[in-house]
Amino acid sequence: MILIELEEIRALASSLRIDEILEHSKAVKIRISANSVIDPSALVKEIAADARLSIDPSDNEILIFRPKAKQTEKKLFELKKWLQQFIKTEDV
């Protein structure tokens, strides 16, 4: 199940043109550059509304996602659901 979630996250990241996703002990770092197709205004709204999100103070292209879940499988599912909101319905 974990491999399936990882593959789905990789596919989402690729379609959103996210440069990289790195898992750390308590957070996931997501590098979102100007090449990404994520609407910047939607991303800013998400950061303001979602306590799980913050910008890395040392690199403004890195979004820090702190999932509420502790188990790996649930963290992956939470990340996947968050990424899915940025996929335009016509792209699905």
C-alpha positions in Angstrom: 0.0 0.0 0.0 2.8 2.4 0.8 4.4 1.9 -2.6 1.1 2.7 -4.3 0.8 5.9 -2.3 4.4 6.9 -3.1 3.8 6.3 -6.8 0.6 8.3 -6.8 2.4 11.2 -5.0 5.2 11.0 -7.6 2.7 11.2 -10.4 0.9 14.2 -8.8 4.2 16.0 -8.2 5.2 15.4 -11.8 1.9 16.7 -13.2 2.2 19.8 -10.9 5.9 20.2 -11.9 7.0 20.1 -8.3 10.8 20.0 -8.3 11.2 17.6 -5.3 9.5 16.2 -2.3 11.8 15.2 0.6 10.5 13.5 3.8 12.1 14.5 7.1 11.3 13.1 10.5 8.4 15.4 11.3 7.8 17.2 8.0 7.8 16.9 4.3 9.7 19.5 2.3 8.2 20.4 -1.1 10.3 22.4 -3.5 7.9 24.5 -5.6 9.7 26.7 -8.2 8.4 29.1 -10.8 8.1 26.2 -13.2 5.3 24.7 -11.1 1.7 24.8 -12.4 0.3 25.5 -9.0 -1.5 28.8 -8.9 0.6 31.0 -6.6 -2.5 32.8 -5.2 -4.2 29.5 -4.3 -0.9 28.4 -2.6 -0.7 31.6 -0.6 -4.4 31.1 0.5 -3.6 27.5 1.5 -0.5 28.5 3.6 -2.6 31.2 5.4 -5.4 28.8 6.1 -3.6 25.5 6.9 -1.6 25.3 10.1 0.3 22.3 8.6 2.0 24.6 6.1 4.9 27.1 6.3 7.6 28.5 4.1 11.2 27.4 4.9 12.8 30.5 6.3 16.1 29.6 4.6 14.7 28.9 1.1 11.5 30.5 -0.1 11.0 27.8 -2.8 10.5 25.2 -0.1 7.1 24.6 1.5 7.2 22.7 4.8 4.2 20.3 5.2 3.7 18.9 8.7 1.1 16.2 8.5 -1.1 15.5 11.5 -0.8 11.8 11.1 2.2 9.9 12.6 2.0 6.6 10.7 3.9 6.7 7.4 0.9 5.4 5.4 -1.4 8.0 6.8 1.1 10.8 6.3 1.4 9.8 2.6 -2.3 9.7 2.2 -2.6 13.2 3.8 0.1 14.6 1.5 -1.6 13.0 -1.5 -4.9 14.6 -0.6 -3.3 18.0 -0.2 -1.6 17.8 -3.6 -4.7 16.6 -5.3 -6.5 19.9 -4.7 -4.1 21.6 -7.1 -4.9 19.4 -10.0 -7.3 21.1 -12.3 -10.5 19.1 -13.0 -9.8 19.2 -16.7 -6.4 17.5 -16.1 -7.8 14.6 -14.2 
